[in-house]
Amino acid sequence: MGAWMRQLIVFVVGSVLSVASLGAGVAQQTTPSPVAPSLKYDVVTVKENKTGSNMTMLGYVSGDVLKIENATLMTMLSAAFDRHDYLIEGVPKWATSEHFDVQGKILDGTPEQIKTITMEQRRAMLRIVLADRFGLKVHLQTRDKPEYELVVAKGGSKLKASTETQPRSGMLNWDSLDATQISSEDLAKDLAMRLEKPVVNKTGLAGRYDVKLRWSVEGKNAGAEDTNIEDSAPSIFTAVKETLGLELRPIHGPVEVLIVESANLPGAN
């Protein structure tokens, strides 16, 4: 991916998922809680983006406009269903290589209705767009997969209570995390993005913290006990343990996976 970091500003929405059987090897099937969108995007345009830019913007968190720029279908799926790419399976090849601009607008809604749309409802609205324009059909399945649990290491946590008065802010890059007012749950989610596996927060820590963490990109997928990384920075596992007083332990557990049954390239507007 290089030294740059793709920046995402995410707004999402969705319709109720269908549930279908995948056959053998599935531990459990789950039905997502239905979230009814209060409104919908009445006017939607989808155009292919050929700029070659490495920046993606997803705007849908407030107001009456949906604006997505230079996003793959995979990126939109991740936003719409609030899950990492590694928990989405069955996408066609073009869903990770073709980029699109999507615009939508709410026409049938009062200012008060638009103001009170929840994030879950916005995700539901985005899912409807993906179903209508990309022919998206999906279901959820729970499978036993490798993951990590984040626990307090022997010797205790080294996390420092935040001194910031502003809401959480931060930058997650390929080899670093700088964050203020971050919870242990948020930390687990950020680490999961870099490890590309679920991270279950078992720290029991309920505070808010300021975190500065550095690790080697080469060591990001090394084993939890591997500290022989020939780099100026340690592996992500060593960095978490030495800097934060926490530990990432490899485990297996039930993980909810989004299965894409079908998706099509969007037709002309």
C-alpha positions in Angstrom: 0.0 0.0 0.0 3.0 2.3 0.3 3.8 5.0 2.8 0.5 6.9 2.3 -2.6 6.3 4.2 -6.0 6.1 2.5 -8.3 8.5 4.3 -12.0 7.6 4.7 -14.8 9.8 5.9 -17.6 7.3 6.3 -21.4 7.5 6.3 -23.4 4.3 5.8 -26.9 2.7 5.5 -28.6 -0.6 4.9 -31.7 -2.7 4.3 -32.5 -5.9 6.1 -30.1 -8.8 5.2 -31.4 -12.0 3.8 -30.1 -15.2 5.4 -29.2 -18.2 3.3 -27.3 -21.5 3.9 -23.7 -21.8 2.8 -23.5 -25.5 3.5 -20.9 -27.5 5.4 -18.3 -25.9 7.6 -20.5 -23.2 9.0 -20.7 -23.0 12.8 -23.8 -20.9 12.9 -26.1 -18.7 10.9 -27.2 -15.4 12.2 -29.9 -12.9 11.4 -28.9 -9.2 11.8 -31.2 -7.0 13.8 -33.5 -5.2 11.3 -33.0 -1.5 11.2 -35.7 0.4 9.4 -34.4 3.5 7.5 -36.5 6.5 8.4 -35.9 8.0 4.9 -34.2 7.1 1.7 -32.1 8.6 -1.0 -34.6 9.5 -3.7 -32.2 10.6 -6.4 -29.0 8.5 -6.9 -26.3 8.6 -9.6 -23.4 6.2 -9.9 -20.4 6.9 -12.1 -17.1 5.2 -12.6 -14.1 7.1 -11.2 -10.9 6.8 -13.3 -8.8 9.5 -11.6 -6.4 7.0 -10.1 -6.4 8.9 -6.8 -5.4 7.1 -3.6 -7.9 9.1 -1.6 -11.5 7.9 -0.9 -14.2 10.0 0.6 -17.5 8.7 2.0 -19.9 11.4 3.3 -23.3 10.4 4.7 -23.1 11.1 8.4 -25.4 14.1 8.4 -27.6 16.2 6.2 -29.7 15.2 3.2 -26.9 14.4 0.7 -25.0 11.2 0.1 -21.6 11.8 -1.5 -19.1 9.1 -2.1 -15.9 9.7 -4.2 -13.4 7.2 -5.6 -14.7 4.2 -3.6 -14.7 0.5 -4.4 -17.7 -1.6 -3.8 -15.7 -3.3 -1.0 -15.1 0.0 0.7 -18.8 0.8 0.5 -19.7 -2.6 1.8 -17.3 -2.1 4.8 -19.0 1.2 5.5 -22.6 0.1 5.0 -22.3 -3.0 7.1 -19.8 -1.6 9.6 -17.2 -4.3 9.3 -13.7 -4.7 8.1 -12.8 -6.0 4.7 -11.4 -9.3 6.1 -14.9 -10.0 7.4 -16.5 -9.7 3.9 -16.3 -12.7 1.6 -17.5 -13.6 -1.9 -17.0 -10.2 -3.6 -16.3 -10.3 -7.3 -12.8 -9.2 -8.4 -13.9 -5.9 -9.8 -15.4 -5.0 -6.4 -11.8 -4.3 -5.1 -10.4 -2.7 -8.2 -13.1 -0.6 -9.9 -13.8 2.8 -8.3 -17.0 4.8 -8.3 -18.6 8.2 -7.4 -22.0 7.9 -5.9 -24.3 10.8 -5.1 -27.8 10.8 -3.6 -30.2 13.2 -2.1 -33.2 12.9 0.3 -36.2 14.6 -1.3 -39.0 13.4 0.9 -38.0 14.6 4.4 -38.4 17.5 6.7 -35.3 19.2 8.2 -36.3 17.8 11.6 -36.6 14.2 10.2 -33.2 14.5 8.5 -31.6 15.9 11.7 -32.7 12.9 13.7 -31.6 10.1 11.4 -29.4 7.7 13.3 -26.1 6.2 12.1 -27.7 2.8 11.9 -30.5 4.2 9.8 -28.0 5.9 7.5 -26.2 2.6 7.1 -29.6 1.1 6.2 -30.1 3.8 3.6 -26.7 3.1 2.0 -27.4 -0.6 1.8 -30.6 0.1 -0.1 -28.5 2.1 -2.6 -26.1 -0.8 -3.0 -29.0 -3.2 -3.5 -30.7 -1.0 -6.1 -27.7 0.1 -8.1 -25.2 -2.8 -7.7 -27.8 -5.6 -7.3 -26.2 -6.5 -4.0 -27.5 -9.6 -2.2 -25.8 -10.7 1.1 -26.3 -12.8 4.2 -24.4 -13.3 7.5 -22.8 -16.4 8.8 -20.8 -17.1 11.9 -17.7 -19.2 11.5 -14.8 -20.3 13.6 -11.8 -18.2 12.6 -8.4 -17.0 14.0 -8.6 -13.9 16.0 -6.8 -12.2 18.9 -7.8 -11.2 22.4 -6.4 -8.0 23.9 -5.6 -8.4 27.6 -3.6 -6.6 30.3 0.0 -8.0 30.3 1.8 -9.3 33.3 3.0 -6.2 35.2 -0.1 -4.2 34.5 -1.4 -1.6 32.0 0.9 1.3 30.9 -1.9 3.2 29.3 -2.0 6.9 30.3 -5.2 8.5 31.2 -6.1 11.2 28.6 -5.5 14.8 29.5 -7.5 16.1 26.5 -10.9 17.7 26.9 -11.9 17.4 23.3 -13.6 14.3 21.8 -11.6 11.4 20.5 -9.2 12.1 17.6 -6.4 10.2 16.0 -4.5 8.9 13.0 -4.1 5.2 12.3 -1.3 4.6 9.7 0.3 1.4 8.5 3.0 1.6 11.1 1.7 3.8 13.8 -1.3 5.0 15.9 -1.5 8.4 17.4 -4.8 8.9 19.3 -6.3 10.9 22.2 -9.4 10.1 24.3 -9.3 6.5 22.9 -11.1 3.7 24.8 -9.7 0.1 25.0 -12.6 -1.0 22.7 -11.5 1.6 20.1 -7.9 0.5 20.5 -8.9 -3.1 19.8 -10.7 -2.1 16.7 -7.7 -0.1 15.4 -5.4 -3.0 16.0 -7.8 -5.3 14.2 -7.6 -3.1 11.1 -3.8 -3.5 11.0 -3.7 -7.2 12.0 -6.6 -8.0 9.5 -8.1 -10.2 12.1 -10.8 -9.6 14.8 -9.4 -8.3 18.1 -11.6 -9.0 21.2 -11.2 -6.5 24.0 -10.7 -8.5 27.2 -8.7 -5.8 29.1 -11.6 -4.7 31.4 -10.3 -1.1 31.1 -13.1 1.5 31.0 -11.1 4.7 30.8 -10.1 7.1 28.0 -6.4 7.2 27.0 -3.8 9.0 24.9 -1.8 6.5 22.8 1.3 6.8 20.7 2.3 3.5 19.2 5.0 2.6 16.6 5.7 -0.8 15.0 7.4 -2.2 11.9 5.2 -2.8 8.9 7.2 -6.0 8.2 6.3 -7.3 11.6 2.6 -6.5 11.5 1.6 -10.1 10.8 4.4 -11.9 12.6 3.6 -14.4 15.3 2.7 -13.1 18.7 6.0 -14.3 20.2 8.2 -13.2 17.3 10.4 -10.3 18.4 13.2 -10.9 15.8 12.1 -8.2 13.4 15.1 -6.6 11.7 13.7 -3.1 11.9 14.2 0.0 14.0 10.6 -0.5 15.3 9.4 -3.7 17.0 6.6 -5.9 15.8 3.1 -4.7 16.6 2.8 -7.4 19.2 6.0 -6.2 21.0 5.0 -2.6 20.7 1.6 -3.2 22.3 3.2 -5.1 25.1 6.2 -2.8 25.8 4.5 0.5 25.2 1.0 -0.1 26.5 1.4 -2.9 28.9 -1.2 -5.0 27.0 -0.9 -8.3 25.1 -2.3 -9.7 21.9 -3.0 -13.4 22.3 -3.9 -15.6 19.3 -7.2 -17.5 19.7 -10.0 -19.0 17.7 -13.5 -18.0 18.1 -16.9 -17.4 16.4 -16.7 -14.6 13.9 -19.6 -13.1 12.0 -18.8 -12.9 8.3 -20.7 -11.0 5.6 -21.2 -13.3 2.5 -21.8 -11.6 -0.8 -24.2 -13.8 -2.8 -24.2 -11.5 -5.9 -23.2 -8.0 -7.0 -23.2 -6.4 -10.5 -21.4 -3.5 -12.1 -23.9 -0.6 -12.0 -25.7 0.3 -15.3 -25.9 3.7 -16.9 -27.7 6.4 -14.9 
